[in-house]
């Protein structure tokens, strides 16, 4: 009822809505609470994004020297949930795969800077014994480290852990590994890994710290919304064996190392509007716009239907919608003219 009222300016009763739904093949069923969170409305996301931009601009990110501003984030690497497809006789039993998935999930932590210079190469945190000094595959590890030009100090062993997730200890280790970050304003997510007993561990260490609003973090972070995607695409396209516990993670680190500085700069400029004099909500909309084909088609269809209703039924001027003025519309294409 609230949706109909907000989108179409029509007040309807609960009984009316129920009757229409039943007539169109729906049935009344008891709902179950979701535990996986929820999605924000696009307009709300735009407002949250704009507020974060104003807050970061207020901290002076546009005027800061690039070596004094950093964005920090992490990405998990693992094949534990990998599913494989194969062929079997039609109607037969489900085929079984002989090789099991590696049981270890590693974590990569990295920071980027607005000028794209890789001052702090990414670190790999792992509990996999194959990455340790006493590993039986140490010779192969040394060969791969040389092949991908990765310094062994960038591999950090985490004791007795099959799954390495982001934690306070890992964030602290990364900061101590790169003491120059103490002179930076560090942007990060608002997760619990950056807080210990109510104390911000980044500020306590000596750096400045600001966090993204959780709902827009994945869109605003140059790591989540760019760098990690590039590296994972290279890792998947590199045709490495999924049962290999060494090479995929090293391919990922190498891919981060070889992201071009101009690509990182472009994402900083795009996500934080560093080259703009003012914040443009239309540009924010482009960043937040759904990317999947079905989501795009659904969003466009809804926008057209809503605008048609507002113009034809409510008699609103096209300027109050996303449609062109009446003078530019014809009887052939109507409100769908672009």
Protein Blocks (a to p, Z undefined) as FASTA:
>chain_A
ZZmmmmnopacdfklmmmmmmmnopacddddddfebpaddfklmmmmmmmmmmmmmmnop
mmpcfklgccdddddddfklpccdddddehiacdddfbacdfbdcdddddddfklpafbg
cddddfbfklpmklcklmmmmmmmmmnopafklpccdehifbdcddfklmmmmmmmmmml
mmpccdddfbfklpgehiafklmnopacddddfklmmmmpmklnommmmmmmmmmmnopa
fklmklmmmmmmmmmmmpcfklmmmmmmmmnommbcbdcfklmmmmmpcfbfklmmmmmm
mmmmmmmmmmmmnopafklmcbdcfklpcfklmmmbZZ
